[in-house]
Amino acid sequence: MADEPLVLGIETSCDETGVGIVRGHTLLADALASSVDQHARFGGVVPEVASRAHLEAIVPTMQRALAEAQVTLADIDAIAVTSGPGLAGALLVGVAAAKGYALAAEKPIYGVNHLAAHVAVDTLEHGPLPEPAVAMLVSGGHSSLLLVDDLTNGVTPLGATIDDAAGEAFDKVARLLGLGFPGGPVIDRTAKEGDRRSIAFPRGLTAPKDLAAHRFDFSFSGLKTAVARWVEARERDGEPVPIADVSASFQEAVCDVLTAKAIDACRSQGVRTLLIGGGVAANSRLRVLAGERAAKHGIEVRVPRPQLCTDNGAMVAALGSRLVAAGVAPSRLDLPADSAMPLTAVSVAG
C-alpha cells in the first residue's frame, strides 16, 4: 500500500553488509555484500577485516538497493540501522553511515536491535506475526528463546546460550573435520550423506537436574568437545573418521536440543506459534524436525526463506517499518553503537 511507511534498513553487525528497503510488509530491495571469503582462511570472523569490508561496501550496497527498489533517498520515510548487538567496529560503520544519510536527507533514524530484527523479517514472507509467539533465534553468536507479546514494545527472554551458541558449534566442528568456514552450510550438506543415529553425542542441559535450573537455556560447548574427543580417539587408533556420519550425528544433537526446548517453551507459555530466525534457521534438518515436533502439539512453525535467515538489511527495514507504523518515536541522531545491546531493548529510545 502506498500509504505504508517506506523504510530503509542498514545492517553491519558482523560480516554481511546489508541494505534493505521495505514498504509495510512488502520487500522492495535486499542488497547484500559479504566478506565471508575474506574470513575463511582464518576459520572465523576477524573484526578488523569485517569493519574494513563494511567501509568499502556500504556505499555501493546502498546504491544497489535504491536502484533495485526504484526509489531515491528523498522518497524514504525513515532509516533504520542495527545499533547492536554485534562487533563494535562493524556496528560503528553502519551507524555512522545511517546518521550521515539521515542528516543529509533530513529523515528520522531508528537504532534497532539485531535480534529483534530477525523476528521482524518473517513478516515480509508470512505477514503479521501472531502475538504472543515464541521466537527461537539461532546464529553464530546467539541461541535464544524469546516470548514476543508486542515486538514494538519489547520481548521477554525465556532462555539463552550459556557458552557456545549453535552457530559457533557448527563452525568449530566444521573446522575440526576440515570442512572449512562457515560451518553451518557445509555440515548441512555433508550430513545428508551420513547416518544421524550412528554416534550418540550428548544433548547439553537436558538432564533432569539441568532442566530444573536451565529449562530453556542452551549449551553446546560440551557437544563440541565430545565430537573432538570422538574424532581424536578414532585417529589415535588409526581408524578413518566417517566425516558424513560425524556431521549428521552432531547436527542431530544440536537440532534435537533446539527443537525440544522450543516446543517446550511454546507449550509452557500457551503459545501456538513458533518463529525460528537467525543463520542456523537455514539448516534443513532443523526445519524438518521443528515441523514434525510442532505438528504433534498443534503449533505452527514459521521460518523465513534461507536468504532472510542470515544477516541482511531487509530484516532491519522490516523492524523499522513496524516501529514507524506503531508510532514509536525515532532515536536521537547521536544514538550509539552498542555491542552488548540487551534483548529487552528493541530500539534505541529517542
C-alpha positions as CSV (number, residue, x, y, z in Angstrom):
1,M,0.0,0.0,0.0
2,A,1.3,3.4,-1.0
3,D,0.3,4.9,2.4
4,E,2.5,2.4,4.4
5,P,5.9,3.7,5.5
6,L,8.8,3.3,3.1
7,V,11.8,2.3,5.4
8,L,15.4,1.7,4.5
9,G,17.4,-0.6,6.8
10,I,21.2,-0.9,7.2
11,E,22.8,-4.0,8.7
12,T,26.6,-4.3,9.6
13,S,26.7,-6.2,12.8
14,C,29.1,-8.9,11.6
15,D,30.4,-9.9,8.2
16,E,27.4,-9.0,6.0
17,T,26.8,-5.5,4.7
18,G,23.1,-5.3,4.0
19,V,20.7,-2.6,2.8
20,G,17.0,-3.4,2.5
21,I,14.0,-1.3,1.6
22,V,10.5,-2.2,2.8
23,R,7.1,-0.7,2.3
24,G,4.9,-2.1,5.1
25,H,5.3,-5.9,4.9
26,T,6.5,-5.8,1.2
27,L,10.2,-6.2,0.4
28,L,11.3,-3.9,-2.4
29,A,15.1,-4.4,-2.2
30,D,17.6,-6.6,-0.4
31,A,21.1,-5.7,-1.4
32,L,24.0,-7.7,0.3
33,A,27.7,-7.7,0.2
34,S,29.5,-10.5,2.2
35,S,33.1,-10.6,3.4
36,V,32.9,-14.3,4.4
37,D,35.5,-15.3,1.9
38,Q,38.0,-12.9,3.5
39,H,37.5,-14.6,6.8
40,A,37.6,-18.2,5.6
41,R,41.4,-18.6,5.8
42,F,41.2,-17.6,9.5
43,G,38.5,-20.1,10.3
44,G,36.2,-17.4,11.7
45,V,35.3,-13.7,11.5
46,V,38.1,-11.2,12.1
47,P,36.6,-8.0,13.5
48,E,39.1,-5.6,11.8
49,V,38.7,-7.3,8.4
50,A,34.9,-7.1,8.8
51,S,35.0,-3.4,9.6
52,R,37.2,-2.6,6.6
53,A,34.9,-4.6,4.3
54,H,31.8,-2.7,5.6
55,L,33.6,0.6,4.8
56,E,34.3,-0.5,1.3
57,A,30.8,-2.0,0.7
58,I,28.4,0.3,2.3
59,V,28.0,3.0,-0.4
60,P,27.8,0.6,-3.4
61,T,25.4,-1.6,-1.5
62,M,23.2,1.4,-0.7
63,Q,23.2,2.4,-4.4
64,R,22.2,-1.1,-5.5
65,A,19.3,-1.2,-3.0
66,L,17.9,2.2,-4.1
67,A,18.2,1.2,-7.8
68,E,16.5,-2.2,-7.1
69,A,13.6,-0.6,-5.3
70,Q,13.5,2.2,-7.9
71,V,13.4,4.9,-5.3
72,T,15.6,7.7,-4.2
73,L,16.8,8.6,-0.7
74,A,14.3,11.5,-0.7
75,D,11.4,9.0,-1.1
76,I,12.4,7.2,2.1
77,D,10.2,7.9,5.2
78,A,12.7,6.6,7.8
79,I,16.1,4.9,8.1
80,A,16.7,2.0,10.5
81,V,20.1,0.7,11.4
82,T,21.4,-2.1,13.6
83,S,22.6,-0.4,16.7
84,G,23.5,-3.7,18.4
85,P,24.4,-6.3,19.5
86,G,27.4,-7.2,17.3
87,L,31.0,-6.4,16.6
88,A,31.7,-2.9,17.9
89,G,33.7,-1.8,14.9
90,A,31.4,-3.3,12.4
91,L,28.4,-1.7,14.1
92,L,30.0,1.7,14.0
93,V,30.3,1.6,10.2
94,G,26.6,1.1,9.8
95,V,25.5,3.5,12.5
96,A,27.8,6.2,11.1
97,A,26.5,5.7,7.6
98,A,22.9,5.8,8.7
99,K,23.5,9.0,10.6
100,G,25.1,10.6,7.5
101,Y,22.2,9.6,5.2
102,A,19.6,10.6,7.8
103,L,21.2,14.0,8.3
104,A,21.7,14.6,4.6
105,A,18.2,13.6,3.6
106,E,16.5,15.0,6.8
107,K,15.0,11.7,7.7
108,P,14.2,10.2,11.1
109,I,16.6,7.4,12.3
110,Y,15.8,4.3,14.3
111,G,18.6,2.4,16.0
112,V,17.2,-1.2,16.3
113,N,18.1,-4.5,18.0
114,H,19.7,-7.0,15.6
115,L,17.9,-10.0,17.3
116,A,14.5,-8.3,17.2
117,A,15.1,-7.7,13.5
118,H,15.5,-11.4,13.0
119,V,12.0,-11.8,14.4
120,A,10.5,-9.0,12.3
121,V,11.9,-10.2,9.0
122,D,9.4,-13.1,9.0
123,T,6.6,-10.6,8.4
124,L,8.0,-10.0,4.9
125,E,7.2,-13.6,3.9
126,H,4.3,-14.7,6.1
127,G,2.6,-11.4,7.0
128,P,1.9,-10.1,10.5
129,L,3.2,-12.2,13.3
130,P,0.6,-13.6,15.7
131,E,1.2,-12.3,19.1
132,P,2.0,-13.7,21.5
133,A,4.5,-16.0,19.8
134,V,7.7,-17.7,20.8
135,A,10.8,-16.9,18.8
136,M,13.9,-19.1,18.7
137,L,16.9,-17.2,17.4
138,V,19.9,-19.3,16.4
139,S,23.0,-17.8,14.9
140,G,26.8,-17.7,15.3
141,G,26.6,-15.6,18.5
142,H,23.2,-16.3,19.9
143,S,20.9,-19.2,20.8
144,S,17.9,-17.6,22.4
145,L,14.2,-18.3,23.2
146,L,12.0,-15.2,23.4
147,L,8.4,-14.6,24.2
148,V,7.1,-11.9,21.8
149,D,3.9,-10.2,23.1
150,D,4.4,-7.0,21.1
151,L,7.6,-6.7,19.1
152,T,7.5,-2.9,19.0
153,N,7.4,-2.7,22.8
154,G,10.0,-5.4,23.6
155,V,10.4,-9.1,24.1
156,T,10.7,-11.3,27.2
157,P,13.8,-13.5,27.3
158,L,13.0,-17.1,28.2
159,G,16.4,-18.7,27.7
160,A,19.8,-18.2,26.1
161,T,23.1,-19.9,25.5
162,I,25.4,-20.1,28.5
163,D,28.5,-20.9,26.4
164,D,28.9,-21.7,22.7
165,A,25.9,-20.8,20.6
166,A,24.7,-23.3,18.0
167,G,26.4,-21.4,15.1
168,E,29.7,-21.3,16.9
169,A,29.5,-25.0,17.5
170,F,28.8,-25.7,13.8
171,D,31.9,-23.5,12.8
172,K,34.2,-25.3,15.3
173,V,33.1,-28.8,14.4
174,A,33.4,-28.0,10.7
175,R,37.0,-26.7,11.3
176,L,37.8,-29.9,13.3
177,L,36.6,-32.0,10.4
178,G,38.5,-30.0,7.8
179,L,35.3,-28.8,6.1
180,G,36.0,-25.1,6.0
181,F,34.2,-22.0,7.0
182,P,31.3,-21.1,7.6
183,G,30.5,-24.4,9.1
184,G,26.7,-24.4,9.1
185,P,26.0,-24.9,5.3
186,V,28.9,-27.3,4.7
187,I,27.9,-29.6,7.7
188,D,24.2,-29.5,6.5
189,R,25.3,-30.7,3.0
190,T,27.7,-33.3,4.4
191,A,25.2,-34.6,6.9
192,K,22.9,-35.6,4.1
193,E,25.3,-38.5,3.2
194,G,25.6,-39.7,6.8
195,D,23.6,-41.6,9.4
196,R,22.4,-39.3,12.2
197,R,21.9,-42.2,14.5
198,S,25.4,-43.6,14.1
199,I,27.0,-41.8,17.0
200,A,25.3,-40.9,20.3
201,F,26.6,-37.4,21.0
202,P,25.4,-35.7,24.2
203,R,22.5,-33.3,24.5
204,G,23.5,-30.4,26.6
205,L,21.3,-29.2,29.5
206,T,18.7,-31.9,29.0
207,A,19.3,-34.0,32.2
208,P,16.6,-33.6,34.9
209,K,18.9,-31.6,37.2
210,D,19.9,-29.3,34.3
211,L,16.3,-28.7,33.2
212,A,15.4,-27.7,36.7
213,A,17.9,-24.7,36.6
214,H,18.2,-24.2,32.8
215,R,14.9,-25.4,31.3
216,F,15.1,-23.0,28.3
217,D,18.9,-22.4,28.2
218,F,21.3,-23.9,25.7
219,S,24.9,-25.2,26.0
220,F,26.8,-26.6,23.0
221,S,30.4,-26.4,24.4
222,G,30.2,-29.9,25.8
223,L,28.9,-31.3,22.5
224,K,31.7,-29.7,20.6
225,T,34.2,-31.2,23.0
226,A,32.6,-34.6,22.7
227,V,32.9,-34.5,18.9
228,A,36.6,-33.6,19.2
229,R,37.3,-36.4,21.7
230,W,35.5,-38.9,19.5
231,V,37.5,-37.9,16.4
232,E,40.7,-37.9,18.4
233,A,40.1,-41.5,19.6
234,R,39.5,-42.7,16.0
235,E,42.7,-41.0,14.8
236,R,44.6,-42.4,17.7
237,D,43.5,-45.9,16.9
238,G,44.4,-45.4,13.3
239,E,40.8,-45.7,12.1
240,P,39.3,-43.5,9.4
241,V,36.9,-40.7,10.6
242,P,33.5,-41.1,8.9
243,I,33.0,-37.4,8.2
244,A,29.4,-37.7,7.0
245,D,28.3,-39.7,10.0
246,V,30.0,-37.4,12.4
247,S,28.4,-34.4,10.7
248,A,24.9,-36.0,10.7
249,S,25.2,-37.1,14.3
250,F,26.5,-33.8,15.5
251,Q,23.8,-31.9,13.6
252,E,21.1,-34.1,15.0
253,A,22.3,-33.4,18.6
254,V,22.1,-29.7,18.0
255,C,18.7,-29.8,16.3
256,D,17.3,-32.2,18.8
257,V,18.0,-29.9,21.7
258,L,16.9,-26.7,19.9
259,T,13.6,-28.0,18.8
260,A,12.8,-29.9,22.0
261,K,13.3,-26.7,24.1
262,A,11.5,-24.5,21.6
263,I,8.4,-26.7,21.7
264,D,8.5,-26.9,25.5
265,A,8.7,-23.1,25.6
266,C,5.6,-22.8,23.4
267,R,3.6,-25.3,25.5
268,S,4.7,-23.7,28.8
269,Q,3.6,-20.3,27.6
270,G,0.4,-21.5,26.0
271,V,1.6,-20.2,22.6
272,R,0.6,-21.7,19.2
273,T,3.2,-20.0,17.0
274,L,6.9,-20.7,16.9
275,L,9.1,-18.5,14.8
276,I,12.7,-19.6,14.0
277,G,15.2,-17.0,12.9
278,G,18.9,-16.4,12.5
279,G,21.5,-18.1,10.3
280,V,21.1,-21.6,11.7
281,A,17.4,-21.4,10.9
282,A,18.5,-22.1,7.3
283,N,19.6,-25.6,8.4
284,S,17.4,-28.2,6.6
285,R,17.3,-30.7,9.5
286,L,16.3,-28.1,12.0
287,R,13.4,-27.1,9.8
288,V,12.1,-30.6,9.3
289,L,12.5,-31.7,12.9
290,A,10.8,-28.5,14.2
291,G,7.9,-29.0,11.9
292,E,7.4,-32.6,12.9
293,R,7.5,-31.9,16.6
294,A,5.3,-28.8,16.4
295,A,2.7,-30.6,14.4
296,K,2.2,-33.1,17.2
297,H,1.2,-30.3,19.5
298,G,-0.8,-28.2,17.1
299,I,1.9,-25.5,16.9
300,E,2.5,-23.5,13.8
301,V,6.2,-23.1,12.7
302,R,7.2,-20.0,10.8
303,V,10.7,-19.9,9.3
304,P,11.7,-17.3,6.7
305,R,13.3,-18.5,3.5
306,P,17.1,-19.1,3.9
307,Q,18.2,-15.9,2.3
308,L,16.2,-13.9,5.0
309,C,17.6,-16.1,7.9
310,T,21.1,-14.9,7.6
311,D,22.0,-11.2,8.4
312,N,20.5,-8.8,5.9
313,G,19.2,-5.2,5.6
314,A,15.7,-6.4,4.9
315,M,15.2,-7.5,8.5
316,V,16.3,-4.2,9.8
317,A,14.0,-2.4,7.5
318,A,11.1,-4.7,8.5
319,L,11.6,-3.9,12.2
320,G,11.9,-0.2,11.4
321,S,8.7,-0.3,9.4
322,R,6.9,-1.9,12.4
323,L,8.2,0.9,14.7
324,V,7.2,3.7,12.4
325,A,3.7,2.2,11.9
326,A,3.3,1.9,15.6
327,G,4.2,5.5,16.2
328,V,7.3,4.8,18.2
329,A,9.5,7.9,18.5
330,P,12.7,7.8,16.4
331,S,16.1,7.7,18.0
332,R,18.3,10.7,18.6
333,L,20.9,11.4,15.9
334,D,23.7,10.7,18.5
335,L,22.5,7.1,19.0
336,P,25.3,4.8,19.9
337,A,26.6,1.5,18.5
338,D,26.0,-0.9,21.4
339,S,27.8,-4.2,21.0
340,A,26.1,-5.5,24.1
341,M,22.6,-4.2,23.4
342,P,20.2,-6.2,25.6
343,L,17.4,-8.2,24.2
344,T,14.8,-6.3,26.1
345,A,15.6,-3.1,24.1
346,V,14.0,-3.4,20.6
347,S,15.1,0.1,19.6
348,V,17.2,3.0,20.9
349,A,14.9,5.4,22.7
350,G,14.7,8.9,21.4
